[in-house]
Amino acid sequence: MGKEDRRKKNKNIKKACVLLFWLCVWQLAALAIGNSLLAAGPVETVLALLREACVLSFWQTVGVTLLKLLAGFLAALFLGSFLGALSYRHPWAGELLAPLMLLAKAVPVASFVVILLIWWGAGRLSAAISFLVALPIVYVNVREGLENTDNGLLEMAAVFGLPLKTRFFYIYRPALAPFLESALRTAVSMGIKAGVAAEIIGLPRWSIGGELYLSKIYLDTAGVFAWTFVVIVLSFCLERAVLFCWRRFCGWNPYPSAPSERHIPAFSLLRLNDLAKSYPGRTVLRHVNMELRREKVYCLMAPSGAGKTTLLRVLAGLTEADEGGIEPGNIPVSMVFQEDRLAEEVSALRNVELVCGSRKKAEELLEALLPGEDLRKPVKLLSGGMRRRVCIARALAAESGLLLLDEPFNGLDEENRNRSARVILQYRGERLLLVSTHNKEDITGLGGERLSLLETGKNRQKKS
């Protein structure tokens, strides 16, 4: 038996001992009270449960209640997810829905029960209450999860033109996972408790709440405890089943849809005409004028903070210039960002497949940059230098007319820097290549024409 197995076994033994301790406390307390109408012990409760379980109507009651509660929860899950996504995408929808969600959280369950009894009767009461309790929980967590999506990954998706399906599975879903798992845990247990409480008031046919009420009427304390135990077991099992399905869904990574074909206009010269960009209290780009020829390599040299990244973001369409323009516009771009911006939970191979939709192409590029055994490891397990090479492979794999590399060799030693430079030159094709760096060693293997970016004044080109 391994160390991990022994640790798990010891943990289970401790849990069993704790449970046994409290069962003993319960039994001793019942014996001390000595009145089964006031407190039934665990033995009496088990006997009452076995008595009920031998009757077919018991299973029918449990099944009908479970189906109603499950229907209410699933309706809340799907509608809450849809409304949460809608309010994230359209802020006006969030403002419109805010009073309703506040109302759903603030109004007592008993008030909802009375109102729904008047409107609908008791038949669908537990499903409706389960729905109303779970809805705001799911809505709030879905919205918060989406709002916490990594903006860097969203920008990466915009640059590479990833379709919505790919964005959902590889960007939005990982951001949603911890929030929605928390919502599922809370919504299931709260929905079941509120739904059963509604049944106690409404007394629909074939309901656990109705059986609890009858046990109370007949002063059957053991029966009350037995049906309460059934509710606890239902809550536990349903929560585990829902979480199991959710985790299986989170572990499913479908093959990404290929990005739609990107139209690359015919151009021989890319002109940057008097570009300017300022932020509050600081001018980053001023009068940037360049003429960049297609099929050439340009190295943009400047100290950190001089505006290199801002210029690349303008070219990629991520930042809008305050003045000036780019001719021709709308050239598809692929890019290595200063940050890695990778889907952490999936492999290097899948990260490259996201932007090209071709396993063969992804393998060819990655094998030129990484050891073969690392291609299928989750990128979160790779070193910083390996992750950087995955970013380079991803940029080379995407269809584009302009290849932008922002500090592409950060974290690479000399051997891997030179190797990466050779791969970039080999696979860039006819694309215009613009590399941004402040380190002269980074451009040794790329050659090309050096551009000096000044924070003020016009840009001048000079041969490297």
Kinemage of the C-alpha trace (Angstrom):
@kinemage 1
@onewidth
@group {chain A} dominant
@subgroup {mainchain}
@vectorlist {calphas} color= white
{ca met a 1} P 0.000 0.000 0.000
{ca gly a 2} L 1.424 3.367 -1.030
{ca lys a 3} L 1.879 6.371 1.223
{ca glu a 4} L -1.059 8.190 -0.357
{ca asp a 5} L -3.328 5.145 0.080
{ca arg a 6} L -2.379 4.870 3.763
{ca arg a 7} L -3.089 8.560 4.285
{ca lys a 8} L -6.515 8.181 2.648
{ca lys a 9} L -7.284 5.065 4.719
{ca asn a 10} L -6.325 6.833 7.979
{ca lys a 11} L -8.489 9.797 7.024
{ca asn a 12} L -11.498 7.542 6.422
{ca ile a 13} L -10.927 5.787 9.752
{ca lys a 14} L -10.885 9.151 11.542
{ca lys a 15} L -14.147 10.154 9.876
{ca ala a 16} L -15.758 6.861 10.904
{ca cys a 17} L -14.591 7.340 14.486
{ca val a 18} L -16.001 10.874 14.625
{ca leu a 19} L -19.338 9.658 13.244
{ca leu a 20} L -19.440 6.776 15.745
{ca phe a 21} L -18.689 9.201 18.594
{ca trp a 22} L -21.638 11.444 17.778
{ca leu a 23} L -23.971 8.482 17.284
{ca cys a 24} L -23.033 7.340 20.786
{ca val a 25} L -23.657 10.845 22.140
{ca trp a 26} L -27.055 10.876 20.415
{ca gln a 27} L -28.014 7.466 21.835
{ca leu a 28} L -26.872 8.399 25.347
{ca ala a 29} L -28.820 11.663 25.194
{ca ala a 30} L -31.975 9.790 24.126
{ca leu a 31} L -31.530 7.318 26.988
{ca ala a 32} L -30.975 10.158 29.453
{ca ile a 33} L -34.189 11.920 28.356
{ca gly a 34} L -36.063 8.626 28.477
{ca asn a 35} L -39.041 9.835 26.445
{ca ser a 36} L -39.345 8.728 22.794
{ca leu a 37} L -41.871 11.496 22.099
{ca leu a 38} L -39.209 14.096 22.853
{ca ala a 39} L -36.102 12.404 21.475
{ca ala a 40} L -35.748 9.185 19.529
{ca gly a 41} L -32.313 7.569 19.503
{ca pro a 42} L -30.432 6.318 16.442
{ca val a 43} L -31.673 2.755 16.972
{ca glu a 44} L -35.334 3.847 16.974
{ca thr a 45} L -34.693 6.085 13.976
{ca val a 46} L -33.143 3.243 11.973
{ca leu a 47} L -36.035 0.951 12.837
{ca ala a 48} L -38.534 3.618 11.736
{ca leu a 49} L -36.617 4.100 8.489
{ca leu a 50} L -36.569 0.353 7.789
{ca arg a 51} L -40.288 0.190 8.484
{ca glu a 52} L -40.977 2.933 5.956
{ca ala a 53} L -38.569 1.518 3.370
{ca cys a 54} L -40.448 -1.763 3.262
{ca val a 55} L -43.487 0.011 1.787
{ca leu a 56} L -43.680 0.824 -1.939
{ca ser a 57} L -45.187 4.248 -1.266
{ca phe a 58} L -41.929 5.247 0.492
{ca trp a 59} L -39.926 4.906 -2.719
{ca gln a 60} L -42.655 6.583 -4.722
{ca thr a 61} L -42.639 9.525 -2.308
{ca val a 62} L -38.845 9.832 -2.430
{ca gly a 63} L -38.803 9.550 -6.235
{ca val a 64} L -41.529 12.165 -6.834
{ca thr a 65} L -39.924 14.671 -4.446
{ca leu a 66} L -36.476 14.082 -5.950
{ca leu a 67} L -37.724 14.622 -9.505
{ca lys a 68} L -39.459 17.871 -8.562
{ca leu a 69} L -36.438 19.235 -6.706
{ca leu a 70} L -34.106 18.176 -9.505
{ca ala a 71} L -36.335 19.847 -12.104
{ca gly a 72} L -36.295 23.099 -10.150
{ca phe a 73} L -32.533 22.967 -9.676
{ca leu a 74} L -31.783 22.220 -13.337
{ca ala a 75} L -34.085 25.021 -14.474
{ca ala a 76} L -32.244 27.402 -12.131
{ca leu a 77} L -28.865 26.130 -13.356
{ca phe a 78} L -29.587 26.726 -17.031
{ca leu a 79} L -31.533 29.980 -16.654
{ca gly a 80} L -29.088 31.352 -14.054
{ca ser a 81} L -26.138 30.532 -16.316
{ca phe a 82} L -27.819 32.165 -19.301
{ca leu a 83} L -28.770 35.319 -17.391
{ca gly a 84} L -25.324 35.527 -15.770
{ca ala a 85} L -23.667 35.329 -19.200
{ca leu a 86} L -26.148 37.864 -20.601
{ca ser a 87} L -25.471 40.372 -17.823
{ca tyr a 88} L -21.709 39.899 -18.267
{ca arg a 89} L -21.978 40.536 -21.993
{ca his a 90} L -24.478 43.411 -21.701
{ca pro a 91} L -24.168 45.570 -18.549
{ca trp a 92} L -27.649 46.983 -19.112
{ca ala a 93} L -29.044 43.456 -18.629
{ca gly a 94} L -27.250 43.208 -15.279
{ca glu a 95} L -28.789 46.492 -14.149
{ca leu a 96} L -32.215 45.310 -15.281
{ca leu a 97} L -31.917 41.958 -13.485
{ca ala a 98} L -30.375 43.303 -10.255
{ca pro a 99} L -33.731 44.113 -8.521
{ca leu a 100} L -35.161 40.674 -9.390
{ca met a 101} L -32.136 38.830 -8.024
{ca leu a 102} L -32.169 40.975 -4.878
{ca leu a 103} L -35.862 40.172 -4.470
{ca ala a 104} L -35.234 36.431 -4.909
{ca lys a 105} L -32.540 36.544 -2.192
{ca ala a 106} L -34.362 38.837 0.256
{ca val a 107} L -37.970 37.600 0.226
{ca pro a 108} L -38.566 34.852 2.842
{ca val a 109} L -39.187 31.385 1.430
{ca ala a 110} L -42.462 31.222 3.373
{ca ser a 111} L -43.752 34.265 1.485
{ca phe a 112} L -42.957 32.655 -1.861
{ca val a 113} L -44.672 29.466 -0.698
{ca val a 114} L -47.891 31.275 0.211
{ca ile a 115} L -47.940 33.280 -3.025
{ca leu a 116} L -47.287 30.211 -5.202
{ca leu a 117} L -49.918 28.214 -3.336
{ca ile a 118} L -52.442 30.877 -4.311
{ca trp a 119} L -51.253 30.992 -7.935
{ca trp a 120} L -50.391 27.370 -8.734
{ca gly a 121} L -51.510 25.093 -5.916
{ca ala a 122} L -49.314 22.528 -4.209
{ca gly a 123} L -48.435 20.250 -7.139
{ca arg a 124} L -45.437 22.177 -8.490
{ca leu a 125} L -44.616 24.029 -5.315
{ca ser a 126} L -41.361 22.275 -4.335
{ca ala a 127} L -39.928 22.587 -7.863
{ca ala a 128} L -40.741 26.306 -7.973
{ca ile a 129} L -39.222 26.987 -4.550
{ca ser a 130} L -36.090 25.000 -5.400
{ca phe a 131} L -35.809 27.059 -8.583
{ca leu a 132} L -36.251 30.421 -6.799
{ca val a 133} L -33.684 29.579 -4.120
{ca ala a 134} L -31.026 28.262 -6.534
{ca leu a 135} L -31.460 30.876 -9.290
{ca pro a 136} L -29.714 33.880 -7.659
{ca ile a 137} L -26.911 31.656 -6.357
{ca val a 138} L -26.122 30.351 -9.845
{ca tyr a 139} L -26.598 33.767 -11.475
{ca val a 140} L -24.221 35.601 -9.132
{ca asn a 141} L -21.478 32.968 -9.332
{ca val a 142} L -21.643 32.654 -13.118
{ca arg a 143} L -21.389 36.403 -13.515
{ca glu a 144} L -18.483 36.662 -11.060
{ca gly a 145} L -16.696 33.788 -12.773
{ca leu a 146} L -17.011 35.438 -16.175
{ca glu a 147} L -15.888 38.782 -14.777
{ca asn a 148} L -12.766 37.054 -13.426
{ca thr a 149} L -11.854 35.599 -16.815
{ca asp a 150} L -8.234 36.379 -17.673
{ca asn a 151} L -8.361 39.443 -19.906
{ca gly a 152} L -4.994 38.502 -21.372
{ca leu a 153} L -6.445 35.241 -22.679
{ca leu a 154} L -9.431 37.099 -24.126
{ca glu a 155} L -7.062 39.429 -25.975
{ca met a 156} L -5.120 36.423 -27.231
{ca ala a 157} L -8.375 34.899 -28.514
{ca ala a 158} L -9.263 38.157 -30.276
{ca val a 159} L -5.866 38.384 -31.978
{ca phe a 160} L -5.967 34.785 -33.204
{ca gly a 161} L -9.666 34.883 -34.107
{ca leu a 162} L -10.671 31.905 -31.922
{ca pro a 163} L -14.318 30.839 -32.405
{ca leu a 164} L -16.800 31.068 -29.514
{ca lys a 165} L -16.788 27.306 -28.869
{ca thr a 166} L -13.016 27.296 -28.388
{ca arg a 167} L -13.166 30.373 -26.152
{ca phe a 168} L -15.819 28.767 -23.976
{ca phe a 169} L -14.035 25.466 -23.386
{ca tyr a 170} L -10.484 26.799 -23.015
{ca ile a 171} L -10.910 30.303 -21.577
{ca tyr a 172} L -14.324 30.873 -20.013
{ca arg a 173} L -14.895 27.409 -18.563
{ca pro a 174} L -11.642 27.330 -16.512
{ca ala a 175} L -12.525 30.764 -15.110
{ca leu a 176} L -16.060 29.613 -14.271
{ca ala a 177} L -15.061 26.283 -12.705
{ca pro a 178} L -14.318 27.320 -9.077
{ca phe a 179} L -17.228 29.770 -8.938
{ca leu a 180} L -19.792 27.412 -10.423
{ca glu a 181} L -18.634 24.483 -8.300
{ca ser a 182} L -19.198 26.604 -5.205
{ca ala a 183} L -22.613 27.608 -6.560
{ca leu a 184} L -23.580 23.989 -7.214
{ca arg a 185} L -22.685 22.931 -3.686
{ca thr a 186} L -24.755 25.694 -2.135
{ca ala a 187} L -27.662 25.636 -4.571
{ca val a 188} L -28.283 21.881 -4.301
{ca ser a 189} L -28.425 21.794 -0.500
{ca met a 190} L -30.363 25.060 -0.166
{ca gly a 191} L -32.803 24.066 -2.915
{ca ile a 192} L -33.563 20.695 -1.327
{ca lys a 193} L -34.096 22.122 2.162
{ca ala a 194} L -36.309 24.943 0.877
{ca gly a 195} L -38.262 22.585 -1.395
{ca val a 196} L -39.013 20.116 1.417
{ca ala a 197} L -39.989 22.994 3.736
{ca ala a 198} L -42.431 24.172 1.047
{ca glu a 199} L -43.935 20.675 0.911
{ca ile a 200} L -44.559 20.774 4.658
{ca ile a 201} L -46.684 23.893 4.125
{ca gly a 202} L -48.328 22.916 0.831
{ca leu a 203} L -48.774 19.185 1.592
{ca pro a 204} L -48.768 17.934 -2.006
{ca arg a 205} L -49.373 14.242 -2.624
{ca trp a 206} L -46.358 11.912 -2.609
{ca ser a 207} L -43.997 14.344 -0.860
{ca ile a 208} L -41.347 14.001 1.839
{ca gly a 209} L -42.602 17.241 3.386
{ca gly a 210} L -46.064 15.751 3.665
{ca glu a 211} L -44.667 12.666 5.427
{ca leu a 212} L -42.744 14.863 7.861
{ca tyr a 213} L -45.943 16.751 8.627
{ca leu a 214} L -47.871 13.518 9.246
{ca ser a 215} L -45.114 12.236 11.534
{ca lys a 216} L -45.423 15.444 13.512
{ca ile a 217} L -49.228 15.131 13.694
{ca tyr a 218} L -48.981 11.569 15.042
{ca leu a 219} L -46.158 12.507 17.447
{ca asp a 220} L -43.870 10.038 15.676
{ca thr a 221} L -40.512 11.560 16.561
{ca ala a 222} L -38.620 8.563 15.206
{ca gly a 223} L -40.488 9.018 11.923
{ca val a 224} L -39.544 12.713 11.819
{ca phe a 225} L -35.889 11.783 12.328
{ca ala a 226} L -36.137 9.015 9.719
{ca trp a 227} L -37.550 11.306 7.021
{ca thr a 228} L -35.029 13.978 7.981
{ca phe a 229} L -32.290 11.413 7.427
{ca val a 230} L -33.772 10.702 3.980
{ca val a 231} L -33.551 14.418 3.128
{ca ile a 232} L -29.899 14.490 4.253
{ca val a 233} L -29.052 11.444 2.139
{ca leu a 234} L -30.857 12.925 -0.879
{ca ser a 235} L -28.973 16.199 -0.489
{ca phe a 236} L -25.638 14.404 -0.140
{ca cys a 237} L -26.201 12.081 -3.100
{ca leu a 238} L -27.591 14.758 -5.398
{ca glu a 239} L -24.726 17.123 -4.576
{ca arg a 240} L -22.159 14.403 -5.300
{ca ala a 241} L -23.905 13.449 -8.541
{ca val a 242} L -24.086 17.069 -9.737
{ca leu a 243} L -20.432 17.730 -8.840
{ca phe a 244} L -19.366 14.487 -10.512
{ca cys a 245} L -21.103 15.513 -13.749
{ca trp a 246} L -19.646 19.026 -13.555
{ca arg a 247} L -16.091 17.776 -12.977
{ca arg a 248} L -16.385 15.297 -15.814
{ca phe a 249} L -17.571 18.137 -18.022
{ca cys a 250} L -14.632 20.302 -16.915
{ca gly a 251} L -12.246 17.442 -17.711
{ca trp a 252} L -13.617 17.068 -21.244
{ca asn a 253} L -11.544 19.051 -23.726
{ca pro a 254} L -13.075 18.648 -27.182
{ca tyr a 255} L -10.872 19.080 -30.213
{ca pro a 256} L -10.920 22.808 -30.962
{ca ser a 257} L -12.788 24.120 -33.948
{ca ala a 258} L -10.461 25.490 -36.606
{ca pro a 259} L -10.504 29.290 -36.708
{ca ser a 260} L -12.432 30.664 -39.655
{ca glu a 261} L -10.321 31.418 -42.706
{ca arg a 262} L -8.749 34.852 -42.390
{ca his a 263} L -8.562 37.087 -45.452
{ca ile a 264} L -5.032 38.406 -45.915
{ca pro a 265} L -5.041 41.408 -48.246
{ca ala a 266} L -2.358 41.697 -50.874
{ca phe a 267} L 0.131 44.340 -49.777
{ca ser a 268} L 3.769 45.073 -50.394
{ca leu a 269} L 4.160 47.913 -47.905
{ca leu a 270} L 2.703 48.547 -44.435
{ca arg a 271} L 2.627 52.254 -43.580
{ca leu a 272} L 2.345 53.714 -40.092
{ca asn a 273} L 1.238 57.299 -40.564
{ca asp a 274} L 1.842 59.705 -37.686
{ca leu a 275} L 0.592 57.334 -34.970
{ca ala a 276} L 0.081 58.816 -31.525
{ca lys a 277} L -1.102 57.314 -28.256
{ca ser a 278} L -1.342 58.884 -24.817
{ca tyr a 279} L -2.507 57.769 -21.398
{ca pro a 280} L -3.424 60.094 -18.522
{ca gly a 281} L -0.276 61.980 -17.612
{ca arg a 282} L 1.930 60.287 -20.204
{ca thr a 283} L 2.513 60.309 -23.954
{ca val a 284} L 3.627 56.859 -25.112
{ca leu a 285} L 3.734 57.214 -28.903
{ca arg a 286} L 4.245 60.494 -30.721
{ca his a 287} L 4.452 60.936 -34.512
{ca val a 288} L 5.371 57.322 -35.275
{ca asn a 289} L 6.030 57.003 -39.019
{ca met a 290} L 7.294 53.786 -40.575
{ca glu a 291} L 7.275 51.977 -43.899
{ca leu a 292} L 7.577 48.222 -43.463
{ca arg a 293} L 7.999 45.949 -46.479
{ca arg a 294} L 6.343 42.578 -46.629
{ca glu a 295} L 8.580 39.493 -46.443
{ca lys a 296} L 11.162 41.459 -44.428
{ca val a 297} L 12.298 41.209 -40.811
{ca tyr a 298} L 12.325 44.293 -38.591
{ca cys a 299} L 13.671 44.538 -35.055
{ca leu a 300} L 12.159 47.289 -32.919
{ca met a 301} L 14.783 48.416 -30.420
{ca ala a 302} L 14.091 50.680 -27.454
{ca pro a 303} L 14.490 50.665 -23.671
{ca ser a 304} L 11.702 49.287 -21.484
{ca gly a 305} L 8.798 51.715 -21.212
{ca ala a 306} L 9.493 53.439 -24.540
{ca gly a 307} L 6.229 52.268 -26.142
{ca lys a 308} L 7.218 49.101 -28.019
{ca thr a 309} L 4.374 47.014 -26.590
{ca thr a 310} L 1.870 49.818 -27.143
{ca leu a 311} L 2.864 50.037 -30.802
{ca leu a 312} L 2.468 46.268 -31.248
{ca arg a 313} L -0.933 46.413 -29.554
{ca val a 314} L -2.017 49.136 -31.965
{ca leu a 315} L -0.888 46.986 -34.899
{ca ala a 316} L -2.748 43.975 -33.445
{ca gly a 317} L -5.956 45.969 -33.029
{ca leu a 318} L -5.953 45.628 -29.232
{ca thr a 319} L -5.357 49.347 -28.606
{ca glu a 320} L -6.776 52.213 -30.631
{ca ala a 321} L -4.374 55.013 -31.575
{ca asp a 322} L -5.395 58.548 -30.642
{ca glu a 323} L -4.166 59.886 -33.971
{ca gly a 324} L -2.808 58.624 -37.258
{ca gly a 325} L -3.535 55.427 -39.156
{ca ile a 326} L -2.232 52.185 -40.635
{ca glu a 327} L -2.334 51.331 -44.340
{ca pro a 328} L -3.557 48.839 -45.309
{ca gly a 329} L -5.774 48.152 -42.305
{ca asn a 330} L -7.301 44.900 -41.043
{ca ile a 331} L -4.283 42.696 -41.749
{ca pro a 332} L -4.680 39.410 -39.780
{ca val a 333} L -2.074 39.248 -37.018
{ca ser a 334} L -0.431 36.477 -35.016
{ca met a 335} L 1.495 37.459 -31.940
{ca val a 336} L 3.833 36.444 -29.141
{ca phe a 337} L 2.814 38.556 -26.150
{ca gln a 338} L 5.130 39.647 -23.364
{ca glu a 339} L 3.146 37.304 -21.088
{ca asp a 340} L 2.619 33.674 -22.071
{ca arg a 341} L -1.198 33.786 -22.213
{ca leu a 342} L -1.576 30.018 -22.478
{ca ala a 343} L -4.434 27.701 -21.508
{ca glu a 344} L -2.779 26.337 -18.379
{ca glu a 345} L -4.686 23.079 -17.918
{ca val a 346} L -4.135 21.623 -21.392
{ca ser a 347} L -1.046 20.480 -23.253
{ca ala a 348} L 1.385 22.464 -25.357
{ca leu a 349} L 0.040 20.586 -28.364
{ca arg a 350} L -3.559 21.594 -27.647
{ca asn a 351} L -2.538 25.242 -27.113
{ca val a 352} L -1.094 25.376 -30.619
{ca glu a 353} L -4.030 23.433 -32.077
{ca leu a 354} L -6.366 26.127 -30.750
{ca val a 355} L -5.086 28.646 -33.294
{ca cys a 356} L -4.552 26.392 -36.317
{ca gly a 357} L -6.938 23.450 -35.944
{ca ser a 358} L -4.300 21.048 -37.283
{ca arg a 359} L -2.540 18.474 -35.097
{ca lys a 360} L 0.043 17.740 -37.792
{ca lys a 361} L 1.048 21.390 -38.081
{ca ala a 362} L 1.118 21.836 -34.302
{ca glu a 363} L 3.316 18.762 -33.807
{ca glu a 364} L 5.722 19.826 -36.544
{ca leu a 365} L 6.277 23.252 -34.993
{ca leu a 366} L 6.504 22.063 -31.399
{ca glu a 367} L 8.886 19.225 -32.209
{ca ala a 368} L 11.225 21.818 -33.700
{ca leu a 369} L 11.239 23.695 -30.381
{ca leu a 370} L 10.490 21.267 -27.515
{ca pro a 371} L 11.527 17.760 -26.438
{ca gly a 372} L 8.913 15.294 -27.707
{ca glu a 373} L 7.939 14.042 -24.235
{ca asp a 374} L 6.821 17.541 -23.218
{ca leu a 375} L 4.338 18.114 -26.031
{ca arg a 376} L 1.453 16.453 -24.210
{ca lys a 377} L 2.124 17.733 -20.705
{ca pro a 378} L -0.142 20.464 -19.301
{ca val a 379} L 1.702 23.720 -19.904
{ca lys a 380} L 1.449 24.607 -16.201
{ca leu a 381} L 4.028 21.832 -15.621
{ca leu a 382} L 6.515 23.238 -18.143
{ca ser a 383} L 9.397 25.546 -17.312
{ca gly a 384} L 9.262 29.235 -18.208
{ca gly a 385} L 11.553 28.753 -21.196
{ca met a 386} L 9.477 25.868 -22.537
{ca arg a 387} L 6.293 27.869 -22.175
{ca arg a 388} L 7.912 30.689 -24.119
{ca arg a 389} L 8.699 28.329 -26.979
{ca val a 390} L 5.069 27.137 -26.978
{ca cys a 391} L 4.060 30.786 -27.456
{ca ile a 392} L 6.421 31.082 -30.425
{ca ala a 393} L 5.033 27.888 -31.983
{ca arg a 394} L 1.484 29.163 -31.495
{ca ala a 395} L 2.234 32.450 -33.266
{ca leu a 396} L 3.920 30.664 -36.172
{ca ala a 397} L 1.042 28.179 -36.523
{ca ala a 398} L -1.678 30.796 -36.942
{ca glu a 399} L -2.656 32.109 -40.349
{ca ser a 400} L -1.672 35.778 -40.624
{ca gly a 401} L -0.048 38.436 -42.757
{ca leu a 402} L 1.777 40.161 -39.903
{ca leu a 403} L 3.844 38.365 -37.259
{ca leu a 404} L 4.426 40.386 -34.071
{ca leu a 405} L 6.879 39.125 -31.450
{ca asp a 406} L 7.028 41.065 -28.172
{ca glu a 407} L 10.168 40.102 -26.227
{ca pro a 408} L 9.874 36.552 -27.633
{ca phe a 409} L 13.085 35.175 -26.112
{ca asn a 410} L 12.494 36.090 -22.467
{ca gly a 411} L 13.695 33.264 -20.226
{ca leu a 412} L 15.608 31.427 -22.975
{ca asp a 413} L 19.282 30.575 -22.763
{ca glu a 414} L 21.588 31.250 -25.712
{ca glu a 415} L 21.159 27.807 -27.269
{ca asn a 416} L 17.367 27.877 -27.191
{ca arg a 417} L 17.301 31.535 -28.248
{ca asn a 418} L 19.303 30.753 -31.375
{ca arg a 419} L 17.270 27.622 -32.048
{ca ser a 420} L 14.006 29.559 -31.715
{ca ala a 421} L 15.304 32.269 -34.051
{ca arg a 422} L 16.080 29.663 -36.718
{ca val a 423} L 12.600 28.157 -36.377
{ca ile a 424} L 10.982 31.615 -36.633
{ca leu a 425} L 12.862 32.391 -39.850
{ca gln a 426} L 12.100 28.926 -41.239
{ca tyr a 427} L 8.328 29.021 -40.626
{ca arg a 428} L 7.439 32.691 -40.966
{ca gly a 429} L 6.832 32.271 -44.697
{ca glu a 430} L 6.041 35.515 -46.526
{ca arg a 431} L 4.798 37.302 -43.466
{ca leu a 432} L 6.042 40.678 -42.366
{ca leu a 433} L 7.937 40.032 -39.128
{ca leu a 434} L 8.266 42.708 -36.450
{ca val a 435} L 10.211 41.826 -33.286
{ca ser a 436} L 10.228 44.062 -30.223
{ca thr a 437} L 13.082 43.851 -27.736
{ca his a 438} L 15.447 45.921 -25.617
{ca asn a 439} L 18.146 43.220 -25.631
{ca lys a 440} L 20.565 43.243 -28.564
{ca glu a 441} L 21.351 39.550 -28.009
{ca asp a 442} L 17.738 38.687 -28.816
{ca ile a 443} L 18.029 39.799 -32.436
{ca thr a 444} L 21.420 38.286 -33.229
{ca gly a 445} L 19.931 35.281 -34.960
{ca leu a 446} L 17.117 37.186 -36.695
{ca gly a 447} L 19.104 39.822 -38.568
{ca gly a 448} L 16.901 42.154 -40.543
{ca glu a 449} L 16.510 45.875 -40.270
{ca arg a 450} L 16.656 47.637 -36.936
{ca leu a 451} L 14.086 50.284 -36.041
{ca ser a 452} L 14.816 52.854 -33.366
{ca leu a 453} L 11.639 53.805 -31.515
{ca leu a 454} L 11.913 57.121 -29.746
{ca glu a 455} L 9.394 58.335 -27.193
{ca thr a 456} L 9.264 61.730 -28.876
{ca gly a 457} L 9.920 62.841 -32.428
{ca lys a 458} L 9.699 60.789 -35.601
{ca asn a 459} L 10.983 57.264 -35.944
{ca arg a 460} L 13.975 56.706 -38.127
{ca gln a 461} L 15.119 53.453 -39.650
{ca lys a 462} L 18.715 52.389 -39.775
{ca lys a 463} L 20.460 49.259 -40.907
{ca ser a 464} L 21.576 46.838 -38.233
